Amino acid sequence: MADQSGPGRFLKNFVVRPGGPQPTSRESVEKVARTRGTTVTRSVCPYCGVGCGQLIHTREGKIVEIEGDPESPINRGTLCPKGAATFQYVVNPLRQTHALYRRPFGDRWETVSLDWAMGQIARRIKDTRDATFVERLPDGQVVNHCTSIASLGGATLEVEENYLIKKLLNGGLGILSIENQARI
């Protein structure tokens, strides 16, 4: 049986390191970061127009951590309270993960497939555009526009995404009223 008296007893919870014993437990020395061995994906925080960089850590297809990207020139690894809480928003068991639809004059929401919901959105956009598309003004000038649909984009979209949205909505569909939350 080991001697339980003397200086050895006092130092039993200290870890020996170069320079002498340190006030650190073995458990804390043996712990590893929960992000060790994860796949890291760079992303942009979705909550405002600043565009802070985030690192999303995944393991086996599941998000295990979201943190600020220290290499981002915008936030250099820091995040505001909303950005810092992104992980909790993502893994929240109350988060909506499917499409809901309430029929005209209905009083209840029903779960529908994402394919069905996207098909409905596409159909309604096409029907509205077809019904309200203006090819020419009364004086004969070609305008090819649709004034009955508008778009309000999110401020966290990248320049390239905004460019593609503008091209699709304005050039492809003829929608004139295109705005972005970042400018409001």
C-alpha positions in Angstrom: 0.0 0.0 0.0 1.3 3.4 -0.9 2.3 5.9 1.8 -0.5 8.4 2.3 1.5 10.8 4.2 4.2 13.3 3.3 4.6 15.6 0.2 3.5 12.8 -2.2 0.0 12.9 -0.8 -0.2 16.6 -1.3 0.9 16.4 -4.9 -1.3 13.4 -5.9 -3.7 15.7 -7.9 -0.9 17.7 -9.6 0.5 16.7 -13.0 4.2 16.6 -13.4 5.5 18.8 -16.3 8.7 20.4 -17.2 9.4 23.0 -14.6 7.8 20.9 -11.8 4.3 19.9 -10.8 1.5 22.0 -12.2 -1.9 22.5 -10.5 -3.8 20.6 -13.2 -5.8 17.4 -12.9 -5.2 14.4 -15.1 -8.7 14.6 -16.3 -8.2 18.1 -17.7 -4.9 17.1 -19.3 -6.5 14.1 -21.0 -9.5 16.0 -22.3 -9.7 16.8 -26.0 -11.7 19.4 -27.9 -15.1 18.2 -29.1 -14.1 19.5 -32.5 -11.1 17.1 -32.8 -11.6 14.9 -35.8 -14.4 16.9 -37.3 -14.9 18.1 -40.9 -14.8 21.9 -41.0 -16.9 23.9 -43.4 -16.7 27.7 -43.8 -20.0 29.5 -43.8 -21.5 33.0 -43.3 -23.6 33.8 -40.2 -27.3 34.1 -41.3 -28.5 36.8 -38.9 -27.6 40.2 -40.3 -26.0 42.0 -43.2 -22.5 42.0 -41.7 -21.6 38.6 -43.1 -19.4 37.3 -40.3 -17.5 34.1 -41.0 -18.4 30.9 -39.2 -16.8 27.5 -39.0 -19.2 24.6 -39.0 -17.8 21.4 -37.5 -19.5 18.1 -38.5 -18.9 14.5 -37.5 -20.7 11.7 -39.3 -23.1 14.2 -41.0 -24.1 15.9 -37.8 -23.2 19.4 -36.7 -21.2 19.3 -33.4 -20.1 22.9 -33.2 -20.4 26.3 -34.9 -17.9 29.0 -34.0 -16.5 32.2 -35.4 -13.9 32.0 -38.2 -10.6 33.5 -37.1 -9.5 33.9 -40.7 -12.6 36.0 -41.7 -11.5 39.6 -42.3 -15.0 40.7 -41.2 -15.2 39.3 -37.6 -11.8 37.6 -37.1 -13.3 34.8 -35.1 -15.7 36.9 -32.9 -19.5 36.6 -33.1 -22.4 38.6 -31.7 -24.8 36.9 -29.3 -27.1 35.7 -32.1 -24.2 34.4 -34.2 -22.7 32.7 -31.1 -26.0 30.9 -30.5 -26.3 29.5 -34.0 -25.4 26.0 -32.9 -28.3 26.1 -30.4 -30.7 27.2 -33.1 -29.6 24.4 -35.4 -29.9 21.5 -32.9 -33.0 22.8 -31.2 -35.5 19.9 -31.1 -38.4 22.5 -31.7 -36.8 23.7 -34.9 -39.2 23.4 -37.9 -37.7 20.9 -40.4 -40.6 20.3 -42.8 -42.9 22.4 -44.9 -46.3 23.3 -43.5 -49.4 24.3 -45.6 -52.7 25.8 -44.6 -55.4 25.4 -47.3 -57.5 28.3 -48.3 -60.1 29.0 -45.5 -58.5 26.2 -43.5 -57.9 26.5 -39.7 -55.0 23.9 -39.4 -51.5 23.6 -40.8 -50.7 20.3 -42.4 -47.3 18.8 -43.1 -46.5 18.5 -46.8 -43.4 17.3 -48.7 -40.8 19.9 -49.7 -41.2 18.8 -53.3 -44.9 19.5 -53.2 -44.3 22.9 -51.5 -41.7 24.0 -54.0 -43.9 22.9 -56.9 -46.7 25.0 -55.5 -44.5 28.0 -55.2 -43.2 27.6 -58.7 -46.7 27.1 -60.1 -48.1 30.2 -58.4 -45.1 32.4 -59.5 -45.6 31.2 -63.1 -49.4 31.7 -63.0 -49.1 35.2 -61.5 -46.4 36.1 -64.0 -48.4 34.8 -67.0 -51.5 36.7 -65.8 -49.8 40.0 -65.2 -46.8 40.1 -67.6 -46.6 43.3 -69.6 -44.7 42.8 -72.9 -45.3 46.3 -74.4 -46.5 49.7 -73.2 -49.5 51.3 -74.9 -47.1 53.3 -77.1 -45.5 50.0 -78.3 -42.3 50.2 -76.3 -41.0 46.7 -75.4 -40.7 46.4 -71.6 -41.1 42.7 -70.7 -41.9 43.2 -67.0 -44.0 41.9 -64.2 -45.1 44.4 -61.6 -47.3 42.0 -59.5 -44.4 40.1 -57.9 -41.8 41.6 -55.6 -38.7 40.2 -53.9 -37.1 41.1 -50.6 -33.8 39.3 -50.2 -31.7 38.5 -47.2 -28.8 40.6 -46.1 -26.5 37.6 -45.5 -26.4 36.6 -49.2 -23.0 36.9 -50.9 -22.5 39.2 -53.8 -22.6 36.3 -56.2 -25.8 35.0 -54.8 -27.4 38.4 -55.1 -26.2 38.7 -58.6 -27.8 35.4 -59.6 -31.1 36.3 -57.8 -31.2 39.7 -59.6 -30.6 38.0 -63.0 -33.3 35.3 -62.4 -35.9 37.7 -61.0 -35.3 40.7 -63.2 -33.8 39.2 -66.4 -35.6 35.9 -66.4 -39.0 36.7 -64.9 -39.2 40.4 -65.6 -39.8 41.3 -61.9 -39.1 45.0 -61.2 -39.5 45.3 -57.4 -36.3 43.7 -56.1 -35.0 44.9 -52.8 -32.5 43.6 -50.2 -32.9 43.8 -46.5 -29.3 45.1 -46.2 -30.4 48.4 -47.7 -33.5 49.0 -45.7 
